């Protein structure tokens, strides 16, 4: 399989649960020392399959390395971490709609915020079988079919009812400037207090924090896609009032400035192959 970072759209029948599939592949020679990957906060709930080398991570203020299982369920990331991707990196990430993981597992979303759980602890032999099947093929179309069959089965067997919060959270990922909390609550047919409580239960974070992370992630990807665009233009295009507004979120989420974080991100493993997350 070639070196790549590529997104694949789900079929229409899964749009209510899956935002996209993301396939990531690169490989360093055994004599090379792969650089760590600096991972920023992002508004994602996902199922991630780590198919080749073991994966581990550590927090910015800690030297303790934590190894990921082969398949993980993870919630919204609110902190920046370092990731060791190993030499031979192949991952398939099922990026879910904001409330889909709650609907599929019933796990209160705050338990997965900036954290993860071994998928085998929830889905046992069935997810192990999915992992083994996709690990034994290099055919991307076949990989997607295997995962989609699992998703369809999961939805039929254990899906919890939809709630208006689900649609509101999806809207927050795509709308900028952001819709007001009062408007979102009215559209959902509940009070603002109920909206906040239900939103945290189903996404793991408050509406305000989710909106901040979504805006930050939008800017991060925008800068990757248009590296020559100046930071003020990036900030305004991403929904910030000005550069200082953007800089505050970078300080809160990464502990550094937009310029410095971008320079650090240039050392990421995917950059060695001319790839980026955009």
C-alpha positions as CSV (number, residue, x, y, z in Angstrom):
1,X,0.0,0.0,0.0
2,X,1.4,3.4,-1.0
3,X,2.2,6.2,1.4
4,X,-0.9,8.3,1.9
5,X,-3.3,10.2,4.1
6,X,-6.7,9.9,2.4
7,X,-10.3,10.4,3.4
8,X,-13.2,8.3,2.1
9,X,-16.9,9.2,2.3
10,X,-19.3,6.7,3.9
11,X,-22.3,5.4,2.0
12,X,-25.5,7.5,2.5
13,X,-26.9,4.8,4.8
14,X,-24.1,5.5,7.3
15,X,-24.0,9.3,7.1
16,X,-25.9,9.6,10.4
17,X,-23.1,7.8,12.2
18,X,-19.9,8.1,10.2
19,X,-18.3,11.4,9.1
20,X,-15.5,9.8,7.1
21,X,-13.0,7.0,7.0
22,X,-9.4,8.1,7.1
23,X,-6.6,5.8,5.9
24,X,-3.0,6.7,7.0
25,X,0.1,5.0,5.8
26,X,3.8,5.6,5.9
27,X,6.9,3.6,6.7
28,X,10.4,4.6,7.8
29,X,13.5,2.5,7.2
30,X,14.7,0.4,10.2
31,X,17.8,2.5,10.6
32,X,15.8,5.8,10.8
33,X,14.5,7.4,13.9
34,X,10.9,8.4,13.2
35,X,10.0,11.8,14.8
36,X,7.1,11.9,17.3
37,X,3.7,13.2,16.1
38,X,2.3,16.3,17.9
39,X,-1.4,15.8,18.1
40,X,-3.6,18.8,18.7
41,X,-7.1,18.9,20.2
42,X,-9.8,17.9,17.7
43,X,-13.6,17.5,17.7
44,X,-13.6,13.8,16.9
45,X,-15.1,10.6,18.3
46,X,-13.6,7.7,16.5
47,X,-12.8,4.0,16.2
48,X,-9.2,3.6,15.3
49,X,-7.5,0.4,14.0
50,X,-3.6,0.3,14.4
51,X,-2.6,-2.4,12.0
52,X,1.2,-2.5,12.0
53,X,3.6,-1.2,14.7
54,X,2.5,-0.6,18.3
55,X,1.3,2.9,19.0
56,X,2.0,4.9,22.2
57,X,1.6,8.5,23.4
58,X,2.5,10.8,26.3
59,X,1.3,14.1,27.6
60,X,3.3,17.3,27.1
61,X,4.0,17.5,30.9
62,X,4.8,13.8,31.4
63,X,7.4,11.3,30.3
64,X,5.1,8.3,30.9
65,X,4.4,6.5,27.7
66,X,1.0,4.7,27.3
67,X,0.6,2.0,24.7
68,X,-2.6,1.9,22.7
69,X,-4.5,-1.4,22.1
70,X,-4.9,-2.5,18.5
71,X,-8.4,-1.0,18.2
72,X,-9.5,1.9,20.4
73,X,-12.6,4.0,20.9
74,X,-11.8,7.6,21.7
75,X,-13.7,10.7,22.4
76,X,-13.0,14.4,21.9
77,X,-9.4,15.4,22.5
78,X,-9.1,18.6,24.6
79,X,-5.3,18.3,25.1
80,X,-2.2,18.2,22.9
81,X,-0.2,15.0,23.2
82,X,2.9,13.4,21.6
83,X,2.5,10.2,19.7
84,X,5.0,7.6,18.8
85,X,3.8,6.0,15.5
86,X,6.7,3.5,15.1
87,X,8.5,2.7,11.9
88,X,5.7,1.0,10.1
89,X,2.5,3.0,10.5
90,X,-0.8,1.9,9.0
91,X,-4.0,3.1,10.6
92,X,-7.7,3.2,9.7
93,X,-9.8,5.7,11.5
94,X,-13.6,5.6,11.5
95,X,-14.3,9.3,12.3
96,X,-17.8,9.3,13.8
97,X,-20.5,11.9,14.0
98,X,-20.3,13.7,17.3
99,X,-22.9,11.7,19.2
100,X,-22.6,8.4,17.3
101,X,-20.2,6.7,19.8
102,X,-22.7,7.3,22.6
103,X,-25.5,5.9,20.5
104,X,-23.5,2.8,19.6
105,X,-22.1,2.0,23.0
106,X,-24.1,3.8,25.7
107,X,-20.9,4.9,27.4
108,X,-21.3,8.4,28.9
109,X,-19.2,10.4,26.5
110,X,-17.3,12.3,29.3
111,X,-15.6,9.0,30.2
112,X,-13.9,9.0,26.8
113,X,-13.0,12.7,26.7
114,X,-9.2,13.0,26.1
115,X,-9.1,9.3,26.7
116,X,-9.8,5.9,25.1
117,X,-11.0,2.4,25.7
118,X,-9.9,-0.9,24.2
119,X,-12.7,-1.7,21.7
120,X,-12.4,-5.4,22.5
121,X,-13.7,-4.6,26.0
122,X,-17.0,-3.4,24.4
123,X,-17.3,-5.5,21.3
124,X,-15.2,-8.6,22.0
125,X,-14.6,-11.2,19.3
126,X,-16.6,-9.3,16.7
127,X,-14.1,-6.3,16.6
128,X,-11.2,-8.7,16.8
129,X,-12.4,-10.4,13.7
130,X,-12.8,-7.1,11.9
131,X,-9.2,-6.2,12.8
132,X,-7.8,-9.5,11.6
133,X,-9.7,-9.2,8.3
134,X,-8.4,-5.7,7.5
135,X,-4.9,-6.6,8.6
136,X,-4.8,-9.4,6.1
137,X,-5.6,-7.4,3.0
138,X,-4.0,-4.4,1.1
139,X,-7.2,-3.8,-0.9
140,X,-8.6,-0.5,0.3
141,X,-12.1,-1.2,-1.2
142,X,-12.2,-4.5,0.7
143,X,-11.1,-2.8,3.9
144,X,-14.0,-0.3,3.7
145,X,-16.5,-3.1,2.9
146,X,-15.4,-5.0,6.0
147,X,-15.7,-2.0,8.3
148,X,-19.0,-0.9,6.8
149,X,-20.5,-4.4,7.3
150,X,-19.5,-4.2,11.0
151,X,-21.0,-0.7,11.3
152,X,-24.3,-1.8,9.8
153,X,-24.4,-4.8,12.2
154,X,-23.6,-2.6,15.1
155,X,-26.4,-0.1,14.2
156,X,-29.0,-2.9,13.9
157,X,-28.0,-4.6,17.1
158,X,-27.3,-1.9,19.6
159,X,-28.1,1.6,18.4
160,X,-29.8,4.0,20.9
161,X,-32.4,6.5,19.7
162,X,-31.5,9.7,18.0
163,X,-31.9,13.0,19.9
164,X,-32.1,16.6,18.5
165,X,-28.7,17.2,20.1
166,X,-27.2,14.9,17.5
167,X,-28.2,17.2,14.7
168,X,-27.2,20.3,16.6
169,X,-23.7,18.9,17.2
170,X,-23.2,18.1,13.6
171,X,-24.3,21.6,12.7
172,X,-21.6,23.0,15.0
173,X,-18.9,21.2,13.1
174,X,-19.8,23.0,9.8
175,X,-21.3,26.4,10.7
176,X,-19.2,29.5,11.1
177,X,-19.8,31.9,12.5
178,X,-21.2,29.6,15.2
179,X,-24.9,29.4,15.9
180,X,-25.9,30.8,19.3
181,X,-26.6,28.4,22.2
182,X,-30.1,29.9,22.6
183,X,-30.9,29.2,18.9
184,X,-29.5,25.6,19.1
185,X,-31.6,24.9,22.2
186,X,-34.7,26.3,20.6
187,X,-34.1,24.2,17.4
188,X,-33.7,21.2,19.7
189,X,-37.0,21.9,21.5
190,X,-35.4,22.0,25.0
191,X,-34.2,24.6,27.4
192,X,-30.6,25.9,27.3
193,X,-29.9,24.1,30.6
194,X,-31.2,20.8,29.3
195,X,-29.3,21.3,26.0
196,X,-26.0,21.8,27.9
197,X,-26.6,18.7,30.0
198,X,-27.6,16.5,27.1
199,X,-24.8,17.8,24.9
200,X,-22.2,16.9,27.6
201,X,-23.7,13.5,28.1
202,X,-23.6,12.7,24.3
203,X,-20.4,14.4,23.2
204,X,-18.3,14.5,26.4
205,X,-17.7,18.3,26.5
206,X,-19.8,21.5,26.9
207,X,-21.2,23.1,23.7
208,X,-18.8,26.1,24.2
209,X,-15.7,23.9,24.4
210,X,-16.8,21.7,21.5
211,X,-17.3,24.9,19.4
212,X,-13.9,26.2,20.4
213,X,-12.2,22.9,19.5
214,X,-14.1,22.7,16.2
215,X,-13.0,26.2,15.3
216,X,-9.4,25.5,16.3
217,X,-9.3,22.3,14.3
218,X,-10.7,24.2,11.3
219,X,-7.9,26.7,11.5
220,X,-5.2,24.1,11.9
221,X,-6.3,22.3,8.7
222,X,-6.8,25.6,6.9
223,X,-3.2,26.6,7.6
224,X,-2.0,23.2,6.4
225,X,-3.9,23.5,3.2
226,X,-2.8,27.1,2.6
227,X,0.6,27.5,4.2
228,X,1.4,30.8,2.5
229,X,-1.7,32.5,3.8
230,X,-1.0,34.9,6.7
231,X,-2.3,34.2,10.2
232,X,-4.8,37.1,10.3
233,X,-6.4,35.8,7.1
234,X,-6.4,32.3,8.5
235,X,-8.0,33.5,11.8
236,X,-10.8,35.4,10.0
237,X,-11.5,32.6,7.6
238,X,-11.7,30.1,10.5
239,X,-14.3,32.2,12.4
240,X,-12.0,34.1,14.8
241,X,-12.5,37.9,15.5
242,X,-8.7,38.6,15.0
243,X,-5.3,37.1,15.5
244,X,-5.3,37.6,19.2
245,X,-8.5,35.6,19.5
246,X,-6.8,32.8,17.6
247,X,-3.6,33.1,19.6
248,X,-5.5,32.6,22.9
249,X,-7.0,29.3,21.7
250,X,-3.5,28.1,20.6
251,X,-2.1,29.1,24.0
252,X,-4.9,27.3,25.8
253,X,-4.9,24.1,23.6
254,X,-1.2,23.7,22.8
255,X,0.7,25.9,25.3
256,X,2.4,27.9,22.5
257,X,1.8,30.3,19.7
258,X,0.3,29.6,16.3
259,X,3.6,30.2,14.6
260,X,5.6,28.0,17.0
261,X,3.1,25.2,16.8
262,X,3.1,25.3,13.0
263,X,6.9,25.1,13.0
264,X,6.8,22.1,15.4
265,X,4.2,20.4,13.2
266,X,6.6,20.6,10.3
267,X,8.7,18.0,12.0
268,X,5.8,15.5,12.2
269,X,6.4,12.0,10.6
270,X,3.9,12.6,7.7
271,X,5.7,15.8,6.7
272,X,8.8,13.7,5.9
273,X,6.8,12.2,3.0
274,X,5.2,15.4,1.9
275,X,1.9,14.7,3.5
276,X,-0.3,16.7,5.9
277,X,-3.7,16.7,7.5
278,X,-5.9,19.2,5.8
